[in-house]
Amino acid sequence: GNVQTVFDRTNNKISCTVCGSTLATPRGGKADIKGEVVGRVDTDLEK
């Protein structure tokens, strides 16, 4: 399948570049992730 990088604090709706389905929608803070999470990169920004 297709793998895309999506940030958890997005201000825009994120769509799949292959099929166009919604992967994430903004919620005023952390985005609502609709797709399957296959990996995660953590940073020290939330500490």
N, C-alpha and C positions, 0 to 999 in steps of 0.2 A: 504494500500500500504506500500511500504518500505520507511523508514525514515533513512537518512544518514547525518552525520555531515560533512560539507565541508567548508574549510577555504577560504576566499575571495582572498588570495594572494598565490595561489598554483603555483608551478613550473612544475607540472605534470598534464597530463590529468586524470580526475577523472571519473571512470566508476561505474555504478550501480552494487552492489554486487549480485543482483538478476537476472537482465535481460541483463546486460552488456552495456546498452546504455550510451552515454556520458552525464555526469552531469555538468562538468565544464572543460574549456580549458584555459591554461595560455595565458596571453596577454602581458607579460612583466611588469605588475603591478598587478592590480586587475584582477581576473579571470573572464571569460565570463561564467556566470552561466546559464546552459541550463534547469535545472530542476525547479520544482515549489518550491519556498521558503515558508516554513510553519512556520518558527520561526527564530529569530535572537538574538544573544547575542552580545551586544555592550561592548567595552572596552574603556579605556581612552588612548589607544596607539596613536590615530590619533589627539589628542589635541596638 
